[in-house]
Amino acid sequence: MQYSFKEVFGTLVVQKKLFDVVAKPLVEDLIRGKNGLLFTYGVTGSGKTHTMTGSPGDGGLLPRCLDMIFNSIGPFQAKRFVFKLDDKNGVDVQCEVDALLERQKRDAMPVPKPTPVKRQIDPEIADMINVQDQCKVEEVDEDNVYCVFVSYIEIYNNYIYDLLEEAPFDPIKPKWNNCNTPVRNGDFIPPQSKILREDQNHNMYVTGCTEVEVKSTEEAFEVFWRGQKKRRIANTQLNRESSRSHSVFIIKLAQAPLDADGDKVLQEKEQITLSQLSLVDLAGSERTNRTKAEGNRLREAGNINQSLMTLRTCIEVLRENQMYGLNKMVPYRDSKLTHLFKNYFDGEGKVRMIVCVNPKAEDYEESLQVMRFAEMTQEVEVARPVDRPLCGLTPGRRFRNQAFQEELSRKLEMRGGPVDAETEEQSVLETILQNFPPLPACELLDINDDQTLPKLIEVLEKRHKLRQMLIKEFSKAVLTFKTMLQEFDCSVASKENYIKGRLSEKEKTIAGQKMEIERLEKKIKTLEYKIEILEKTATIYEEDKRNLQQELESKSQKLQRQASDKRRLEARFQGMVAETTMKWEKECERRVAAKQLEMQNKLWVKDEKLKQLKAIVTEPKNDKPERPSRERDREKPVQRSVSPSPVPNAPPVRLRHRRSRSAGERWVDHKPPSNLPTETVMQPHVPHAITVAAASEKALAKCDKYMLTHQELASDGEIETKLIKGDVFKTRGGGQAVQFTDIETLKQESPTGRKRRSSPSNPEPPEDAAESEWTDVETRCSVAVEMRAGSALGPGYEHHAQPK
């Protein structure tokens, strides 16, 4: 299997390289006022949490992002509580007085005071945030003030919880009814979770979430670690510390420009920019047949897999809408995870995903699904937001204010004035108080006292004169200071004009470079578009090539199978031909031998018949003919009835039907159409029979007897007819069955060639039967013969002799 990604890192890659490629561009966009989303994705135990937090001595992506942010905005941070977040995902700017009151209020709260600035950091996290690389953003707007807020939440069983809440983090409690007893249905309700809302800019945020203002990397990571200890983890068969929830660490950066003097923050809400970077550590997908999870672990795994499946579905719908121009609704609300980051997928920020893969063979199938999904997400492109317009104030305001303060301090030092404003104020007040004459006692004890009031008037006049003198000196100082200010303004104006000239030149150079950059960017986009088209074409050709190769291989395999089948069939047919040839050769030899034997028998029978005929012709009529020895030896002596002599000119015999014992039963007379008519005198007759050409269940259901007429060729060449009889029975399945019970045979022989004689054994012939004891064959064939009484062969036969 082959998958393509923008960047692939090996197992020995260091955290710094991963941060430079993946997370550093997101931090740069954050400081420039753009949103970003970074999340780790993979199966359980693949190293997602390690990638995000790192290990002692080698911090992960999260501490490196915090370090880069504070290295970039450190000198330009606002004082605490200058920026204040509201409850609607917005931010306000307070004046210095309100911020001071907020700080004093916080200091006066009866809570444990924070440790000093030089506090001891938790040794568990000290090595993680000790990042030696002083990485920072090069181009930071120095005329803005910045403030960082962090929050930490987790999504557990599709509920959002605040990991920075000071309230005790109770486990899931049972539901209680009005009688203060637990409900017996076994249902549990989770603790009250946070609610997702949408602000006026259509961005999703968590209401009531704790957002802490931080001023350093150590403080921010300490807040993160305090929430990390509350995150839900569990021990499974695949991971000793398996994350059972999705954690989201949100970094908000508020920035606002300074006023025209470069001294205070501009309190216009339209000029405030609030950007956000979300670092998401997704819980790993897992199969319960491998983790052997039960109870709460099983429910947690189901919710984790469901939220990841919803994330995958949203990405697939976005991809289909983009590729095929569709307008399908993206199911963001099916999961709190996708609903929280809805604005990112709609184009309100840059999204980066790190796919963590475990090289273990047991995770092969799950890793393939993870990489297939990650490869598909690269095809999704969302629109980027337009940069905010500038505030319109002159750049360099902060440095001008700093230069003015430095120059003012220098001038005051040159004139011998105090550098510190508080010291100067205190010295002026002391000088004034020392120069003023002390006031005399003002108590009037007597109404005629003429000394107290004149003394008081004299002291007040002296104070008035001194005040007027101080006012004159102060006026002179003010004029001197104004002159100094004018001189300073002139110097600043000249310097400003010089700087403006240089800036205009630089701006022209920058404008030319920007035009060149735009031209090169357009050219790069055109080349990238061509490269993308060529890559897609190459991909299509490669896919066609693979398909054709697979088709060629399948057809070659099919041809090989057909050739092997053909060879196998040829060998089989050759064997069958050889076997059939031998079989037919033997059959022909057998048939030839049988035919020769049959012809020999026929010749012998004809010879015998000729001999008998010759004996009949040549033998005198009164003598008794003797049967040939061969015929006598072949047949057993059978007692024959005495044949009566034919009656000359007798009237024709009346045809009489003989009924069998089974005449009351109904028969099925089965006569196949292939039978030949025998045209014999003795024909079977069954009354009330159903004659059919083929046996059927309908005919068998109406009768209880069955008779089949079968013809075959006897050994002497004559047709032999057999009547096969049986009983009809009903089967359990509702059908009909025949059980054969008897067979009758009707055989024809040629009468020419010999005579037939009756051979009674014991009885003596009567006297009047001397002439009719022996008759010729013709005479015997003209007499009717009936079956003997007591025969159980079924329907009788009626044979009638034809009159001569």
Steps between C-alpha positions, in 0.01 A plus 500: 500500500628849412379832645618854425543774761646850503767406754610169652713476816695197610512334839815693603370849421547760775222720632661820370489389136139392534414835660678704230314325219151459650431737791722803437291632204187477717662711776606760244142517370373531860712811564385643167137463610404171331350189651662156496417140590754225563397150601668162528322196354575128518425170666535452873858481625649664189659799683247784458525633856880473492509701178285772654657531849844345452720345763746634763791663321318512166181705506223427254300724273292666772785639717690606188197692372466679834871582508494645149195714580648658813844543340330700223262721701687517832599871490158603363266334751230704668455511875261258658126567458552759224337247268187337639311213333122511497251213505435515124843403369604865473756726670491854639772752593485661843659824598795509737280590797261208448791263446664628822175445690476148363855425613435642846177305524681181411772570755239566769313174437537243783673244286847354534746751360702384203857409549766763427623565150815301567288203608601139490362327192357153533797268432266274304463766230817703547692311231212512253483881487875554514525560128846620404402616150400867520252473216284803427312678223716748316238753391286598801292817494673705769222758512258244647463366851433130551338277758481119517211296642502121530224248566497121517197276433438133430227320303411185693212276384387787274478741796722809545668552839719787623829368636592834664195528723583547865194299606568136597491274199246241616453171315172404340224486761176299489172672434299572819125532526288720729522248788879541514553142382681385187296400200488125457505487122879515498519811278775753574510863397836674450588817690394832353710563193577823322288623212614593151377831360556707189616863522414790272781404262361142471790357700432219747608539863442333840291708737609531862846365429785615727743722308820597685715800408867396496818703464773240448567156361544352847168637622312380190647151511433475872133575430503231230660246732243574771225407256696206360491333839119504489477347154349152483744223424475123554707186471413273207668197349646716222604812697583540867389867500235509230320832453126448539404847375591761238690790662503853355750763622391841368739797478330836438710802405336843533673798343409866467690801360639787709351847468658779297732594789622141532429502873158338560298224338246610244158423650313434177348153486514492121881521515539207739613175341437167672673198344495143625724193476345166602730208581298177499617164630246254360434174678620199302266275305495145634335165438328345796596148396863602555463716812252257664317806635195457722259728685610865505805430285275346233265800504796739481646312202163511323467877546861559391455294182165668429645852525796405277260348248298824499822697438579270208146537360521881514833498314359265235191718444720812471716317246199390293351851506830644383582243231156446347341840562237359735324675787461220751442590863806432715394314820694719747238464774532121519797542735618769741851467355400597146245755622766683703734535200228568243637848415845356422358259243294786355820696427553717810855381558780267403477132596798268547483130587780278630445130433672278755572144385607208715737263312366195685366222277185469712395856405551445125134503391400792724807699391400447135156648568654795685740578214225458241288758683798734546585483131142584411497809725778657290255536213273731703565871452312774683493874443723719714369814674600843373749692714362780714567859381755715678394752763635797300736632771862586432731207563784536753286662769640288783862583421426871460342503846796312644744740332306799637512364853871430475573846360293665772686312769833595346410871486388497860825339605700765310316780681554335837138411547396172657462213270232328693163672482396392849829627651457830316149546630606427855798748485283782363244458776768496769665819361169684493413397852844605631489846334155582637516685847336312780153608598463660849249386759155599385307463825312818615470486877395863548270716297734793541803303369669727237819298439386160369315622195774745385760224531282261301444763231874564478578127461232457234636799306848348509355168377315684225822676389682168508226337298514775239876455477457123458239557233744727312774239530261228390395711201862549407557122534193434286628735232839334515338158476285616208811623326665166560192323369498716189866428444434133555201512265713667233768234537239226501330655195827515312578145599145399405532663161828321446346172612196560278728556202685184575170319557360621168810367329468174685130484418574547131759226521255281691224574247731397217598188688133425573415530133788268419383262771144508366628428152709213629207373711274502194767318307539252787124444511493443125786254525341331801175469306686348206689269734174396664344428159807300399495311830133419458562392140794287611285351775227419249754343265655302781160379610414405140833324476434307821151411380632385162774299668248339730271432204792355302600280792142383550461424129834317488397297803166433334673387180731276700202350678320451169810337347537268799127422484532433127793265554314326778189466281707371209658237723158414639341476155788288371449263790126498440552437128739216572265357762197539271689343210593199709148480637339507154752256364407257778131576448530434126681178565233400750219592264662315213542192719141532622374541145697199385360296790150625420534407133635162594202448731261607227664265252483220753132576572424504129687174460300352783176626354588359161583167658169498686310598188677231307416250772136605495483474124678168469363336817182289470190666645401233754836490667571733789764751422794502728645830617855553404746397763653843511156650560420234759819554683450875499145507633364335813205268455183699551158349534288623211130488456353289220424718203155426353473428139386783284136500410450544129270777386446617859333835556723796591593522862341792689755741644485480880685736739644351810504722808791474739475495874602865512222614271356713777827694524606785279818476296746734333587339163840646405571435131805688373460643148815314389330157532425312177158341435537122537178419305467185711177323581559509874485864609481626865176678582452696825153649552461849649871574447661838437729462199797740503816536289702628797438449869379811687416579860149605399421160344662307786293693757176367343600129498642238731658265242767559237596298187789575259517339154866441410636348175845362429669280239544135605807294421322326207415833337135507599328783696442418866236704684509535880222634721651645821238552775509675833305669783462877537566655845475851633819647649534717812593798288168485313635326187446152347729197500480165312614168647541231225354158587481281187611457136311319214675410178341457152729339243443413133645198312474386143256201464664358188763238552367264772192372679397553853384217715331480831685287744274376775688298753251275680145521365408266219337649197139410443401270220337768287809715517723272297478711192539835684789405731762611252440792271718711283616850581233669289223308675635582847534870418134518393373393842451756777726473799411658837710554812457236760271563792647653814753721320588815695639687204230768502280577199428192278567459135243388243634316196267392227572266208416609154261260316637309203 
